[in-house]
């Protein structure tokens, strides 16, 4: 994964089909071991990363992504792993002590930046569609389960029973990846999502860090003059781009509502591609900034999405932060200021793009993965974060610590 700022990490990584139609039936995987045991995970940037092994070789982490129809791996992140010299391969995938045999995967060997996150690809819908899948954003030690034990005890710390939304898997067909034609099974989970009183056709996408909408939907939202950020750097499977972000008053799926949620637009290219696959309209992707408010169970065999709101969890709003984004360092330190937002205390304190960031709150950044480092910029509006700088464009700031206030980058409408 190319190191970029927080919302770039895995945002909207999709394998976009070039045509629609029925894909291969991959619902009959054989398995070994006990399903549903919480696997080692990492939670960050509204995403869940699961530690996995491929053909018994451990090493990398896969982003759990209902928006990706296939498992995607970088074999270089699994020491000792040898796979055929083709784009699409078949291999055993282990999550904890549970193994799913002969899973179709696509290889992406474009390389990584050696980020300590150990990002190695995506755990996609083709392997999840046989199981109940749980994402527990509030508890990193058990954030992902593939399959559920037969006698699962009632969960604590969440609303019971929660809300359930029925779905039928859609899409599938043929697509292209790295120049090769690949077969794509039907894995898309359609939803109806209500934004500020208007309903839109959406798709569930646990691999999208933010909820994403069409440009026309976004334009209608901001026509009332509500606050927005423009030029937010974003990375997608289509390459690096920029996004515009605003807040909505209410974002609702089923009976579950999140107030003042952020939504973004990056244009319509990705949505258009998935829409062609589905053969019907698609106006958005329901992403992690909505889902993180709930314990999420995707029961693929029964076609049910179950959302149980956390009752005692403080949800961090990533747009309430010091007004900078992280960039990639090229000198003595691995992080620099990548962007400074207008009207923030960071701009008032004369921070500049390219200034080296050495510490935040006294914590050294160089050993940290990008998700952890970026999360240190979040906080309660009005508090300050001491930023330790190395080289800086303003000479008086070089090799000093600057107290910078946390701002609400997008005030609620």
FENBEL-V474372 format. One record per residue. N is the residue number from 1. D_LAST is the distance of its C-alpha to the last C-alpha in Angstrom with 2 decimals. Layout:
N,D_LAST
N,D_LAST
This chain:
1,34.26
2,33.60
3,31.93
4,28.57
5,25.30
6,23.47
7,21.49
8,24.68
9,26.71
10,27.52
11,24.27
12,25.21
13,28.93
14,30.46
15,33.91
16,33.37
17,36.14
18,37.96
19,38.96
20,38.49
21,41.04
22,42.38
23,42.66
24,45.24
25,45.35
26,44.82
27,44.29
28,47.71
29,47.46
30,50.03
31,48.96
32,50.56
33,49.59
34,47.31
35,43.84
36,40.81
37,41.76
38,38.71
39,39.15
40,38.52
41,34.96
42,32.40
43,28.68
44,26.25
45,23.25
46,22.29
47,25.72
48,29.10
49,32.29
50,35.60
51,38.95
52,41.41
53,44.96
54,46.34
55,50.01
56,50.26
57,48.93
58,46.00
59,43.86
60,40.54
61,37.23
62,35.58
63,31.88
64,31.56
65,30.15
66,30.07
67,28.94
68,32.26
69,35.14
70,37.78
71,38.54
72,38.48
73,40.42
74,41.64
75,45.22
76,45.59
77,43.37
78,45.96
79,49.16
80,52.28
81,50.60
82,52.52
83,51.32
84,52.83
85,52.22
86,50.00
87,46.27
88,46.14
89,48.04
90,48.59
91,48.51
92,48.16
93,44.76
94,44.81
95,41.90
96,43.46
97,46.79
98,45.76
99,46.88
100,46.15
101,49.02
102,49.19
103,45.51
104,44.90
105,43.01
106,42.30
107,43.07
108,41.00
109,43.07
110,41.02
111,41.05
112,38.61
113,38.04
114,39.70
115,36.45
116,37.46
117,34.92
118,37.78
119,35.60
120,38.06
121,36.24
122,34.61
123,35.67
124,35.03
125,35.18
126,38.88
127,39.94
128,37.30
129,37.97
130,41.10
131,39.46
132,36.92
133,34.54
134,32.46
135,29.71
136,29.15
137,26.44
138,26.93
139,30.65
140,31.76
141,35.39
142,34.99
143,31.92
144,33.79
145,36.49
146,38.35
147,39.95
148,40.02
149,43.09
150,44.79
151,44.52
152,41.02
153,40.32
154,37.16
155,34.31
156,33.33
157,29.97
158,28.11
159,27.46
160,30.47
161,30.86
162,27.31
163,26.36
164,28.57
165,27.90
166,31.00
167,31.43
168,34.25
169,34.63
170,34.47
171,35.33
172,38.18
173,40.88
174,41.90
175,39.93
176,40.77
177,40.24
178,41.98
179,44.19
180,45.42
181,44.95
182,43.66
183,43.46
184,40.13
185,40.07
186,37.52
187,34.86
188,31.48
189,29.50
190,27.62
191,24.72
192,22.59
193,18.89
194,16.35
195,12.83
196,10.69
197,14.16
198,16.05
199,18.77
200,19.88
201,23.01
202,22.42
203,24.79
204,24.84
205,25.02
206,25.65
207,26.55
208,23.07
209,21.24
210,17.80
211,16.84
212,17.70
213,17.30
214,19.28
215,18.58
216,18.49
217,15.86
218,13.66
219,14.46
220,13.52
221,9.97
222,9.45
223,11.61
224,9.05
225,8.71
226,5.44
227,6.98
228,9.75
229,13.20
230,16.21
231,19.71
232,19.19
233,22.78
234,23.41
235,26.76
236,27.68
237,31.03
238,31.03
239,30.88
240,28.54
241,25.68
242,22.23
243,18.77
244,15.39
245,12.49
246,8.74
247,6.63
248,6.77
249,6.43
250,10.19
251,12.93
252,16.33
253,19.93
254,22.69
255,21.89
256,19.82
257,16.05
258,13.79
259,10.38
260,7.56
261,10.25
262,10.69
263,12.41
264,14.70
265,17.22
266,20.68
267,22.15
268,24.15
269,27.47
270,27.22
271,25.64
272,28.37
273,31.03
274,30.09
275,29.68
276,33.25
277,34.42
278,32.88
279,34.10
280,31.03
281,27.42
282,24.97
283,21.31
284,20.16
285,21.20
286,19.95
287,20.24
288,20.71
289,17.24
290,17.18
291,20.92
292,21.23
293,19.98
294,23.20
295,26.88
296,27.35
297,30.70
298,31.49
299,34.73
300,35.99
301,39.34
302,37.84
303,34.84
304,32.31
305,29.04
306,28.69
307,25.54
308,26.14
309,23.31
310,24.38
311,25.08
312,25.68
313,24.01
314,21.55
315,19.34
316,18.74
317,15.43
318,16.91
319,14.10
320,14.82
321,18.12
322,20.50
323,19.38
324,22.13
325,23.20
326,26.75
327,29.39
328,32.98
329,35.61
330,38.88
331,40.79
332,41.70
333,38.40
334,36.43
335,32.93
336,31.63
337,28.39
338,27.22
339,24.18
340,22.65
341,19.04
342,18.78
343,17.66
344,18.41
345,21.29
346,23.10
347,23.41
348,24.48
349,27.12
350,28.45
351,28.10
352,29.06
353,29.14
354,32.42
355,32.73
356,34.32
357,32.43
358,35.15
359,33.59
360,30.35
361,30.94
362,34.61
363,34.48
364,36.25
365,34.22
366,37.14
367,38.14
368,34.66
369,33.23
370,30.13
371,27.85
372,29.20
373,29.14
374,25.53
375,24.45
376,25.99
377,23.24
378,20.64
379,20.31
380,18.72
381,16.61
382,19.21
383,22.25
384,24.48
385,26.10
386,29.57
387,30.05
388,33.72
389,34.49
390,37.61
391,38.21
392,35.64
393,35.41
394,35.33
395,38.75
396,37.90
397,35.36
398,37.86
399,39.05
400,36.94
401,34.17
402,30.97
403,28.50
404,24.97
405,21.84
406,19.16
407,15.78
408,12.25
409,12.32
410,8.71
411,6.51
412,3.84
413,0.00
